[in-house]
Structures are given as C-alpha cells and as structure tokens.
Amino acid sequence: MARRAKEEYPFAKILRAVMTERQVSARQAAKIAGVSHSTIIDWQTGSSPDNCLAVKKLSEALGVSFSYLLTGKHDDEVNGVAPPVTTVFADGDTVFDGYAKITIQKLVPRAEIKFAKGKI
C-alpha cells in the first residue's frame, strides 16, 4: 500500500524559515518556548502544535506575531488592539483556518444567571 504524503501546514514552513532567518537553533527555540527539543523538531517537520502558550512565547522571541507564525497571515490588529468579536464575526470571513485546542470553562453558575435575568 502506498504511503500518503503528510500534509504540511503553514506553521512548519514558517517556523523553519523564521528560525533560519533569525539563526535560532531548535535547542534554543525549545528553551525559549519551554518545550522539548523533539517538540520543536516535530513542529518543523509538520506536526501541529498543541501548546499555544509555547507558540506565543516563541513568536514573541522570534519577533513575529502569533497568528503569522501559525498561519502565515498578519494580524488585523491596529495599535495592538484586536477588533471586537462582533466585528470579526459580522463579515463572515475566516478568522482562523487550522488546528486549535479550545477550552471553555463555566464562569457563572446557572442559578446566578437565572437570578440576574429575573427568572428566580
């Protein structure tokens, strides 16, 4: 059976290019990001990152934006302020195309929400 070629996400290509341009080794990048050397190598060879905080640290150290490092697209931020969520979703444009790990935490107990709405 023929092996399918592993799809390479923009992150791997961009990470390799930026690290080469900035002359940052995989060991140095691992130390900056707080991950193992093998994790950086995995990212450079096409694995998608599951540690966004590590990618954020690395992007800051490399002097590129988080979204650029992940997607190759520059932020639409103006003066460091992101547009409101309503603006981002109102136009129906793609905000992020790739892999992400999202965690949702319940911040307010339901009883408090009902009370606030006058239902209790």
C-alpha positions as CSV (number, residue, x, y, z in Angstrom):
1,M,0.0,0.0,0.0
2,A,1.4,3.4,-0.9
3,R,2.0,5.9,1.8
4,R,0.2,9.2,1.6
5,A,2.4,12.3,1.9
6,K,2.0,14.1,5.1
7,E,0.2,17.4,4.6
8,E,2.4,20.2,5.7
9,Y,0.7,23.1,7.4
10,P,2.0,26.7,7.0
11,F,3.2,26.6,10.6
12,A,6.0,24.2,9.9
13,K,7.3,26.0,6.8
14,I,7.0,29.4,8.5
15,L,8.7,28.2,11.7
16,R,11.7,26.8,9.8
17,A,12.0,30.0,7.7
18,V,11.9,32.4,10.7
19,M,14.2,30.3,12.8
20,T,16.7,30.1,9.9
21,E,16.4,33.8,9.2
22,R,16.9,34.7,12.9
23,Q,19.6,32.0,13.3
24,V,17.8,30.2,16.1
25,S,18.5,26.6,16.6
26,A,15.9,24.0,17.6
27,R,17.5,23.7,21.0
28,Q,17.4,27.5,21.5
29,A,13.8,27.6,20.4
30,A,12.9,24.8,22.7
31,K,14.4,26.7,25.7
32,I,12.6,29.9,24.7
33,A,9.2,28.1,24.3
34,G,9.6,25.9,27.3
35,V,9.2,22.6,25.4
36,S,11.4,19.8,24.5
37,H,13.9,19.8,21.6
38,S,11.9,17.0,20.0
39,T,8.7,19.0,20.1
40,I,10.4,21.8,18.1
41,I,11.7,19.2,15.6
42,D,8.2,17.7,15.3
43,W,6.7,21.2,14.7
44,Q,9.4,21.9,12.0
45,T,8.5,18.6,10.2
46,G,4.8,19.2,10.1
47,S,3.2,18.3,13.5
48,S,0.6,20.8,14.6
49,P,1.3,22.5,17.9
50,D,-1.0,21.7,20.8
51,N,0.7,24.2,23.2
52,C,-0.4,27.7,22.2
53,L,1.4,29.3,25.1
54,A,4.7,27.8,23.9
55,V,4.0,29.1,20.3
56,K,3.2,32.5,21.7
57,K,6.5,32.7,23.7
58,L,8.3,31.6,20.6
59,S,6.6,34.1,18.3
60,E,7.5,36.9,20.6
61,A,11.1,35.8,20.9
62,L,11.4,35.5,17.1
63,G,9.8,38.9,16.5
64,V,6.7,37.7,14.6
65,S,3.0,37.7,15.5
66,F,1.4,34.6,16.9
67,S,-1.1,34.5,14.0
68,Y,1.7,34.9,11.4
69,L,3.7,32.1,12.9
70,L,0.6,29.8,12.9
71,T,-1.0,30.8,9.6
72,G,1.3,33.0,7.6
73,K,-1.2,35.8,7.8
74,H,-0.6,39.1,9.5
75,D,-2.8,40.3,12.3
76,D,-5.6,42.7,11.5
77,E,-4.8,44.5,14.8
78,V,-4.4,48.2,14.9
79,N,-2.1,49.7,17.5
80,G,-2.1,46.4,19.4
81,V,-5.9,46.4,19.9
82,A,-7.8,43.5,18.4
83,P,-11.2,44.3,16.7
84,P,-14.3,43.5,18.7
85,V,-15.7,39.9,18.4
86,T,-18.9,41.3,16.8
87,T,-16.8,42.9,14.0
88,V,-14.8,39.8,13.4
89,F,-17.8,37.5,13.0
90,A,-20.2,40.0,11.3
91,D,-18.4,39.8,7.9
92,G,-18.4,36.0,7.8
93,D,-14.6,36.0,7.0
94,T,-12.4,33.1,8.2
95,V,-10.7,34.1,11.4
96,F,-8.5,31.0,11.8
97,D,-8.0,28.1,9.5
98,G,-6.1,25.3,11.1
99,Y,-5.9,23.3,14.3
100,A,-6.8,24.8,17.6
101,K,-7.5,23.5,21.1
102,I,-10.3,25.4,22.7
103,T,-11.2,25.1,26.4
104,I,-14.5,26.5,27.7
105,Q,-15.0,27.0,31.4
106,K,-18.2,27.7,33.1
107,L,-17.6,31.0,34.9
108,V,-21.0,31.8,36.4
109,P,-23.3,29.1,37.9
110,R,-26.7,28.8,36.1
111,A,-28.6,29.8,39.3
112,E,-26.9,33.2,39.2
113,I,-27.6,33.7,35.5
114,K,-31.4,32.9,36.1
115,F,-31.4,35.3,39.1
116,A,-29.8,38.0,37.1
117,K,-32.4,37.6,34.3
118,G,-35.2,37.8,36.9
119,K,-36.3,34.2,36.5
120,I,-35.9,33.3,40.1
